Amino acid sequence: MTQPAPAAEAAAHKTAPADGGSPWRATLARADVRTLSLLGVLAALILIGGVTQPDSFLDTDNLQLILTQASVIGVVTVGMTFVIISGGIDLSVGAIVALASVWATTVATQEYGFAGILFTAVVVGMGCGLVNGLLIAYGGMVPFIATLAMLASGRGLALQITDGKTQMVTVDGVLRLGERDSYVLGIPPLVLVFAAVTVVGWLLLNRTTFGRRSVAVGGNAEAARLAGIDVRRQRLYLYLLSGLCCGIAAFLLIVLAGSGQNTNGNLYELDAIAAAIIGGTLLSGGRGTIVGSVLGVLIFTTITNIFALNNLETATQQIAKGAIIVAAVLVQRRTANNH
């Protein structure tokens, strides 16, 4: 009789429920606690904003602004969540957004109109993701090093393309998406795109074999390999997905700013990682939620908005964000110990 491989056997014992119930019961309980905690933080921030700036914060235009600003980094965070769940990291997302945005707004690209700008942004994003994936999955490079190299080269290439100048968009179809006339039932188009990406990301993670394989690779790559999962190919797909999200985010940023700049996406990698972490995604991999990551994005965007309305310093804002990250991690650890 063939004996089970040690890694696979260990993984089986790890995922087997102690009480014979569903193996997802404890995970769902932890997810509920995290989600409720994040909703509580968001509700508290909304209360603070409403009390400190009742006329400005709760104004419809300001709420639309918060959601619009959250859309760009939110799309990036969805892709980042998948990468972190698999046990990886992507430090190049901000640089990819910058490179995709400037490449898509060159004079030559804009000659092809709306479709040309969108196509270029997405292709550049996926191209960078492909390079990251090949270096990490098949080149054996550590994700931190490979994506750090992409960060440096992406920023450098974006600067070379623009020569340090802002590239203004002249395509009416793109500019029109940022105008109020394009809102659907009072919802900006960028928010609708963010919502669509979130829904697709949730379905992909929770309702497909792709999502299950991503979690398996992050939880125990060797056990996943022994179970028949092509770990290298899965990691390649995950970085392609991250690049796709960066390309979409670049297009949204072009619509929002009406231009392409080599400084676009500055520190997006830190914001996306922080949002995913406070949303319950483990940096070590194997666990994460799209809903939690989206709530993390909304929390950070709301904090930024409240501080801006109250004319508070950026340094204080960063301290507040850091405190929230620490508190979220402590809540995660306490929840994990209780289950």
N, C-alpha and C positions, 0 to 999 in steps of 0.2 A: 504493500500500500504506500502511495506517495505521501510524504509528510509535507504539511504546509510550510511555505517559506517563513522564516522567523519574522521578517518585516511585515509580511501580509498578515501573519497570525497576530502580531502585536497590534496592528491596525484594527483587526477584527475585534480584539478584546477591548480596544479603546473606544470603539463606536458602539459596542453592545450595551444595551440598557441594563442596569443592575436589577430592575424590578420586572423585567420581561415586557415592559411597555414599549411605546414608540421611541426610537432612538433620537427623534427630533423634539421630544417633549421638553427636555431641559433647555435645548437651544431656543425653542420658541418662548419659554419662560424668560430667559435672559434677554431675548430680543424685545419682549414686551416691556420689561423694566427699563431697558435702554431707551426705547422709543418714548415711553412716558416721561422719563427724565429729561430727554431733549425737548419734548413738547412743553414741559414745565419751564425749562430755561427760556425757550422762545416766548412763551406767554409772559414770563417775568420781564423780558426785554421790551415786549410790546407795551406792557403796563408802564415801565419806566419811560419809554418814549412818549406815551400818551400823557403822562403826568408832567414831564419836563417841558415838552413842546406840544401841547394839545392841539393847537391850530395847524402846526406844520406837519407833525409826524403822522397823524391819522388822516391827513388829506389824501384824497384818491390819487392825485398826481404823485405824491411821495411814495405811496405804497406800490404804485406801478413802477416807479424808479427803482425801488428795492428789488422787486422781482426781476426787472430787466437787468440790473447789475449782477444779480445772482445767476442769471442764465448762462453767461459766458463761462465763469469759473465753475458753475454747476455741471456743465457738459464735460469739462475737463476732469472734474472730480469723479464722474461716473466711470470714465475709462481708468482713472487712477485706482479706484476701488477694486476693479477686477485684477489689476496688476499686483496690488498689495495682498489681496486674498490668495493669490498664487505664490506668495512668498517673495515677490520681486519688489522693485521700486523704480520709479521713473522721475529722475531729476531734470529731464529735458523738456517737459511739457510746455513750460513758459517760452523757451527758445523756439520750440516747434510752432507754437502759436504765432510768434513774431515772424518767423521765416515764412510761414504759410500766408500770413496777412500781407507781407510786403511783396512776395512773389505774385500773389493774386491781384495786386493793385498796380503793377507796372503798366506803363502805357501800352505795351504790346499785348498784355493780357486783357486789358480793358477794351481793346478793340473787338473782342469776342463777346462783349456784353455780359449780362447777368450770368448766363450759363458758363461762360469762360471763367469768371471770377470764382464762382462756386466750385466748378470742376477743379480748378488749379489749387484752391485752398485744401480741398479734400485729398487730392492726389499727393500734394507735397506733404501733408500730415501723415498719410499712410506710407509714403516713401520713407520718411524719417522713422516711423514705427517699424517698418520692415528692416531697416538697417540695425536699429536697436535689437530687434528680435533675432536677427541672424547672428549678431555679435554675441548675444547672451546665450541663445539656445544651441547654436551650432559652433560658435567660436569659443565657447567656454569662458567668456569674460564675466566677471562679477557685475551684476546689474548696476551697482553704484558707480563703478568705473566707466562702464559703457555709456550710460546715460549722462554722466558728467562730461564725457568727451563730446557727446551730441549737443549738450548744452553750450559748450564753448564754441564748437564749430557752427552750430545753428545761429548763435548770436553774431558770430563773425561774418557769416555769409549774408545774414540779414542787413548788417551794417554796410557790407560791400555793395549789395544791390541798391540800397537807398542812398548811399554816400552821405548818411547822416541826415537826410532830408525827409520831410513828410510827403507821402504820395497821396494826393487828394483823389477821391473817387468822383468820376463824372458820369457814371452810368445811372440813369434815372430810376431804373427798376430796383437797384440796390438801395439807393437813397430813400426811395419811397417806403421801403419796409420799416424805416425808422420813424416815419411820420405818423401822427395820430389818425390820419384817414385810413391807415392800414390795420388799425386795431380791430380785433374780432370780439364783439360783445364787451368792449372795454379792456380786452386783454392784448398786450403787445405781441406781435408775431414772434419775437425772440423768446418770450415766455412759453408760447405754444411749442416752439421747437424744443426748449428745455424739458417741458412736460413729456413730449413724445420720446425724447432720448431717455428720460427717466423710466418711463413705462417699458420701453424696449429693453433697457438694461435690467430692470427688475424681472421681466419675463425670461430674459436670457440667463440670469443667475439662478432663478428659482424654479424654472419650468423646463429646462433643457439639459441635455447631457453635457453641453458645453459648460454650463454653470457648475454642474456636479464634478466635472473633471477639473475645473479650475480650483475648486475647494479641495479636492483630493490631492492635487499637486502641491498646494500650499500646506496641507496638513502633514503629508508624508510623501515626498516625491518618489522614494524608493518603493514604497508600498503601492503607489499609483502605477509605477512602471511594471511591477510584478502582476498587477491586476489587468494589464493589457493596455494601459493608456500610453500613448506616444507623448511623453513628457516634453521633449524638445519641440515637437510640432505645436503642442498646446501653448507653450510659452511664446512661440513665434506668433501665434494667433492673438494672444493677449496683448502683445506690444503693437501689433497691427491695429487692434481695437482701440488702444490708447491713442495711437497716431490718428485714427479716424476721428475720434472725439476732439482731438486738438485741431484738426482741419475744420470740423464743423464750428468749433468755438472761434476759430480765426475768422470765419465768414461772419459769424454773429458780431464779432468785435468790429469788423469792417463796416457793418450796417450801423452799429451803435456810434462809432466815431466818425464815419464818413471818410476814413483814410486808412493808410497802412504805414506803420512806423516800426523801426527796428527795436524800439523800447517796449513794444506791446508785450503783454504777458509777463511783465516783470514780477518775479516772486510768485507766480502762479503755482509753481511746484510746491512751495511751502504751504500756501493756502489750501491746495487740493489735498495734500497729505494730512494737514491738520484737520480739515473737515472730515476726512475719512476716519481718522483716529477717534475723534470725539463722537463719531457716528457708530462706533463699535467695531471697526475693522482692526484686526490685530496686525501689527507690523511684522510679526513672525509668520503670518499667513494662516490659512485654514479657516478663517471666519470673517464675516463682514456682511453688511446689508446696504443696499442701494438707498432705502428709505432713510436710514441713519445718516448716510453721507449727505443726502440732500438737505436734511434738517441741519446738519453741521454747516453747510453752505449758507443756509438762510440765517442761522444764528450769527455767523461772522459778518454777513452783509448787513444785517440789522444793527449790529454793534457799530459798524463803520458809519452807517447812516445817523444813528443817534449821536455819536461823537461829533459828526460834521454839523448837525443841526444845533448842537450846544457849544460849538466853537471850542472844543477840547483838543488838546495837543495829540498828535499822532503817537508820540511816545506812550502816553497814558493808554491809548487805544491798544497798542501792542502788548502792554502789560496786562490789560484786561483779557485779551485773547489768550495770552500765555496761562493766566490763572484758570480760564475755562478749560483749556486743554489738560492741565494737571488735574483739575477736579473730575473731568470726564474719565481720565485714565484710572483714577482712584475708585470711581464708581464701578468701572469695568472689573477691576481686580476684586472688589468686594462682592460683586454679583457672582463672579466666577468661583470665589471661595465658598459662597453660600450654596452653590449648586454642584 
